[in-house]
């Protein structure tokens, strides 16, 4: 069976505390902040975007594989899931494949489905490997997400990337099964030429996030005749610090099973990378023979659920990986910005280009 052969996650070093944002907006800012369960969020450098972060996380994945198994993995497919591609018309994936040194003989494409485009890339590449069409492929979830000033998204919209090398040779984890649940639920959107996204406020919760995450999770558990007790870890899409915990509570999942994969309070919502970055953090702490349940969510709306079984090969990754391969390195490596510098980094100061 196809599975995960290696992985990597990257988060920019810049941070802004949610208190810093709230202080700018006064009483209303405090009210918004208190409802999100966040401490701080990542901010991309002025020279960072979805493409550069995708290259960083992919290089980690490829280097990890080469060190652990003493051979290179040549990917035959590169799919980049994002809702903040650098170009409206011009693929991110071709930039990434060339930066990684791959030949032109590669299936290459950008995907977009709000925050689940990266997990959809995992499903596609996993299927291509299973069919024998390709030997290896890289599925990427990467975003430099946007938030309108004083909107709740300004507190949560972070930046980060995760890449998963999928193949059959030297797998560290098997993708046992997956399930998708999608409906036309317009909870979040950004029209062409609009700079910032819009959302339905509380509507993004119950009919959108919770319905899809819980439905996809229950359906996959039912299909595989498994229960919450059969899994060591759960990773849910994390638009903020509270939604994943509420979803886990509704599903009867103990808090200790979601803690490791819940990284949004420290880096913000990395959108297409969110559930994948959380999965990377869980894998960073696995030693073999663990079972992980992952469920992404993308507004608009849909969820991809996965059952992943980690095997003993993960120990080879543990034995050979470098400090900078682990997500913890990027979470701890940080430089704080004032709101003014944050506004400069995110292009919120208008007229400078003139």
N, C-alpha and C positions, 0 to 999 in steps of 0.2 A: 504493500500500500504506500501511497505517497504520504509525505509528512514534512515536518519542519526539520531542515538540516542545520540551520543556523539562524541567527537573528541579531538585530542591533537596534538601539534606540538613541536618539539625539535630542537634546534640549538646549536652546541658547543660554548663555550665561547671564543675560540681563533679567532683572526681576523688578516688579513694582508691588509693594504691599497694598492690599485692598484698603487698609486704613488711609494710605496716602491718597487714593482715589476718592474715598468717602469724605475726607477732609475738604476737598475742593468743592464738593456739592452740598455740604452742610447737613441739615437734618434729614433731607430726603436721601442723601447719600448713605447716611448711617442706616436708614431703614432698609435700603436695598442690600447693603453689605450683610446685615444680620440675617438675611434669609437665605444665604448661599452656602455657608459652611466652608469658606475659603480663607486662606491666610495670605497668599501672594500668588502671582502668576508670572510666567515667563514672557519675555518680550524679545522679538528677533532683533539682531543687530541691524544697523542701517544697510549693510551689504548682504543680509541673509534673506532668503525667500524659500518657497516650497522646493525649488530645484536644489539649492545648495544643501538644505537640510536632508533631502532625500539621498543625496550623494553621501553625506556624512554617515547616516544610519546604515546605508548599504555597504559602505566600506568596512564598517565594524562587522557586519554579518559575514562578509566575504573573508575578512582577515581571521575572524574566529574559526571559520570552517577550515581554512588552510592550516592554521596552527594546530587545531585539534586532530585533523585527519591526514596532515602532511601531504595535501594535494589541493589543487585549485578547483573551484567550481565555476564552470563557464555557463552563465545563464543564457537560455534561449528565448526568454520572455521577460520584459520589464513593464509592469503596469503600475501607474502612479494614481492613487486615489486622493483627491483633494477638492476643496471648494475655493481654494485661493491660488490657482495656477497663475504663474507670473504673466502669461499671455492669454488674452481672450481667444485668439486664434494663433496657435503655435504650440506644439506639444511639449510638455515638461519631460515626458518619458525619453524622448530622443536626446535631450540635454544630458539626462542622467546616464543613459546607456553609453554615450560617448565619453563622458567624464570617468566612467568606470572602466573604460578600455575594451568594451565589448565590440565584436565585429558587427557589421551591418545586418548579418543574418539573424535578426532577432524580431520576435513578435513584440511590438512596442505600441503602447496606447495610454492615454489619460482616461480616467474614470471619474465620474461625479455622481454622488448620491448623498449630499450633505455629509454627515459624519460617519456613514458606513461604507463609503467608497473603497476604503482600504481593505476592509474585510471581504467585500465583494471581489476585489482583486485576488485575495487569498483563495476564494472558492474557485475562481476561473483557472488560476494557475494550478491549483491542486487537481482539478479535473483534467487539465491538459497533461500533467505528469502521469496521472492514473491511466489516461488513454494511450500513453506511449508516444504522444506527439512531440514532447520535449523531455529533456533530461533534468534540467533545472530551470526555475524561474524565480524572479524576485517580485514580491508583492509589497507595495509601499503605501502607507497612510501618512500624509504629511500636510500640515496647514500652518499658515500664519493668519490666524482668524481675526476678524474685524468686529468692532463694537462701537456703536454710536456713543458720543459723549453723554454721560449721565444715565445711559441705559444699563440694565443689569448685565448685558453682554460685555460692557467695558470692564467689569470686575472679573469676568471669568474667561474671556477669549484670550487664550495663550498661543504658544507656538511650540511645535515639536514634530518629530518624525519617528516612525518605526518601520523597519524593513525585515521581511521574512523570506529566507532562502528556502524554497520548497523543491523537493526532489524525492528520489527513492533510495539513493546511495548515502549511507551513513546518517540516517535520520536520528534526531535526538528526541523526537516526539511524533506520534502518529495522529493525523487528523481522522478520527474514527468515524465521525458523522457530522453533518451540518444541516441546518434548516433555516429557511427564510420566511418572514411574515411581513407583508407590505400592504398598505392601503393608500388611498388618496386623501391624506389628512394634512391640510395646509397650515401647519403650525409655525413655520419658519420659512422665509423666502428672501431672495434678493434679485430684483429684476435687472436686466441688462442696463449698464451705465450707472446703476445705483451704487453709491460708495459703501453704504452700510446696510446690513440685513435688517429685516423687520420680523417681528414674531408676535404670536398671539398671547403673550403674557402667561397667565395660569393655564391657558388652553394647551400650552406646550407640555404640560404635565400629564393629567389624567387621560385624555383621549389620544395623546400622542406618545410620549415616552413610556408611560407605565403600561398602556394597552399593548404596545408592540413588544417591549422587552419581556413582559410577563407572558404574553401569548407565545412568543417564539421559544422561550425557556420551557414552558409547560409542554408545548407540542413536542419538542425534542426529547424531553424526559419521558413523555408517554410513549413515543415511538421506540425508544431504546429500552423501555421498561426499567428505567433507573430512577433513583430518588436523590434528593439533596445529600443524603448520607453517603452516597457512592462517590462523592467528589471531595478532593482536598481543598480546592480553591475555586472561587467564582470571581469572574471579572465582568463587570457591566460597563456600558458606555457611561461616562461621567461628565455631564455638562456642568455640574457643580459638585459640591461635597455631600449634598443631602440626598439627591435622587437615587444614587446607587444603594445607599443604606436603607431608604424606604422600600425600594424594590426587593431587596434582600429580606427585609422584615415581612413583606407580604408573601414571599415565597417560603418563609420558614427557614431561612439560611442564617446560621450563627454568624455574628459579627466577625469573629476571628477568621472566617473563611473568605471574607472580602477585603480585609485590612491591607494585605500585601499588594493587591492589585489596584487599590484606591490611591492614586497619586495626584489627582486634580487639586486637592487643597494646597499643594506645594508648587505646582507648575501651571495651574489653570487648565481649561478645556482645550486640548490640542485637536479637537474636531475629528478629522478623518484618522488621526493618529491616536485618539484617546483610549479606546479599548485595546488597541495594539500595543501602545506604550505600557498600559497596565499589565498586559500579558507578558511583555518583556521583563517587567520587574518581578513577576512571579517566576518566570523561567530562570532569572538570575539567582534565585534562591532554591531551585529544585536540585535534587540529587539523584533522582530516578524513581520509577514506580509510583509517580503521583498522577492524579487525574484532575484536569482543569476544565471548567465549564466557562465559556466566553460568550457574551452576547452584546453585540454592538447595537447602535441605534442611529438612524439618519432621519432627519426631519423631512417630511413630505409624503409618506413616512414609511420606514421599514426597519427591520432588525434581522441580523444574521447571527445565528447561534451555532456554536461549535462544541464538540467533545474532543478533547485533546489528551492523549495518554503519553506521559513522559517516560522514556526508557533509560537504561543504564549508560547510553552514549553521552548523556548530558554531563557525565563525570569527566569525559575527555575535554569538554568545553571548560568546565571548572578548573581543570588542572593546567590548562594552557592559556586561558584568557588573561588579558592585561587589565590594569585598573580602569583605564579609559574605555574599556568595552562595556562596563556595567552602567546601568542607568543611574545608580546611586552617585556615581562620579559627577554626572551632569546636574543632578538635583542639588548636590552640595556645592558645586562650583557656581558662584553667583556674584553679581555686582548689582547693587540696588540703584534704581533711577528715581529722580524726583518726577512729579507729574509733568513738569515742563519738558524734561528730557524724554520722558515716555511719549509725549505728544509729538516731539521731533522725530523720534524713532518710527512712530506709526503714521507719519505724514498727515497729522491733524492740523498742522500750522499751514494755513493757506497763503499763497502769495509769494512764498520763498522761491518758487520756480521762476518767477518773473525777474 
